[in-house]
């Protein structure tokens, strides 16, 4: 019985380690994608605002911008919830 419990404990430990490793890798990928998206979108804006692009290049930039935005949308932006408005109770006049 102890041997079975040890094997189960070892398997649980292995699963937890695998989940933790996957979480770390996913976090690194998320950071890399966010950085790449920011850099790509900034470069697109820089090129668009230069006014020196032929129509084909401008269309290509729009397609790339769409792809960058789709990458950005994979991980939802963190939204800070707004605090509820305070409830003000009027003081009755005497």
C-alpha positions as CSV (number, residue, x, y, z in Angstrom):
1,X,0.0,0.0,0.0
2,X,2.8,2.4,0.9
3,X,4.5,1.7,-2.5
4,X,1.3,2.6,-4.3
5,X,0.9,5.8,-2.3
6,X,4.5,6.7,-3.1
7,X,3.9,6.1,-6.8
8,X,0.8,8.2,-6.8
9,X,2.7,11.0,-4.9
10,X,5.5,10.8,-7.5
11,X,3.0,11.1,-10.4
12,X,1.3,14.0,-8.8
13,X,4.6,15.8,-8.3
14,X,5.5,15.1,-11.9
15,X,2.2,16.5,-13.1
16,X,2.5,19.6,-11.0
17,X,6.1,20.2,-12.2
18,X,4.9,19.8,-15.8
19,X,2.1,22.3,-15.2
20,X,4.5,24.8,-13.6
21,X,7.0,24.4,-16.5
22,X,4.2,24.9,-19.0
23,X,3.0,28.0,-17.1
24,X,6.5,29.5,-17.2
25,X,6.9,28.9,-20.9
26,X,3.5,30.4,-21.6
27,X,4.4,33.4,-19.6
28,X,7.6,33.9,-21.6
29,X,5.7,33.5,-24.9
30,X,3.1,36.0,-23.7
31,X,5.8,38.6,-22.9
32,X,7.5,38.0,-26.2
33,X,4.3,38.4,-28.2
34,X,3.3,41.5,-26.3
35,X,6.8,43.1,-27.0
36,X,6.7,42.1,-30.6
37,X,3.2,43.4,-31.1
38,X,4.1,46.8,-29.6
39,X,7.2,47.1,-31.7
40,X,5.4,46.1,-34.9
41,X,2.5,48.5,-34.4
42,X,4.9,51.3,-33.6
43,X,6.9,50.6,-36.8
44,X,3.7,50.5,-38.8
45,X,2.6,53.9,-37.5
46,X,6.0,55.3,-38.2
47,X,5.9,54.1,-41.8
48,X,2.3,55.2,-42.3
49,X,3.0,58.7,-41.0
50,X,6.0,59.1,-43.2
51,X,3.7,59.6,-46.2
52,X,6.3,58.1,-48.5
53,X,4.7,54.7,-49.1
54,X,3.2,53.5,-52.4
55,X,-0.4,52.2,-52.2
56,X,0.8,48.6,-52.3
57,X,3.1,49.1,-49.3
58,X,0.3,50.9,-47.4
59,X,-2.0,48.0,-48.0
60,X,0.7,45.5,-46.9
61,X,1.1,47.5,-43.7
62,X,-2.6,47.4,-43.0
63,X,-2.5,43.6,-43.4
64,X,0.4,43.3,-41.0
65,X,-1.3,45.6,-38.6
66,X,-4.3,43.3,-38.7
67,X,-2.1,40.3,-37.9
68,X,-0.3,42.2,-35.1
69,X,-3.7,43.2,-33.6
70,X,-4.9,39.6,-33.8
71,X,-1.8,38.5,-31.9
72,X,-2.4,41.2,-29.3
73,X,-6.0,40.0,-28.9
74,X,-4.9,36.4,-28.0
75,X,-4.2,37.6,-24.5
76,X,-6.9,39.9,-23.2
77,X,-5.7,43.2,-21.8
78,X,-5.8,43.6,-18.0
79,X,-8.8,45.8,-17.2
80,X,-8.8,47.4,-13.8
81,X,-12.4,47.3,-12.5
82,X,-13.7,50.7,-11.5
83,X,-14.6,51.3,-7.9
84,X,-18.3,51.7,-7.3
85,X,-19.6,55.2,-6.9
86,X,-19.9,56.1,-3.2
87,X,-23.3,56.2,-1.8
88,X,-24.1,59.6,-0.3
89,X,-26.9,59.6,2.2
90,X,-28.3,63.1,2.8
91,X,-28.4,64.4,6.3
92,X,-32.0,65.4,7.2
93,X,-32.4,69.1,7.9
94,X,-33.5,69.9,11.5
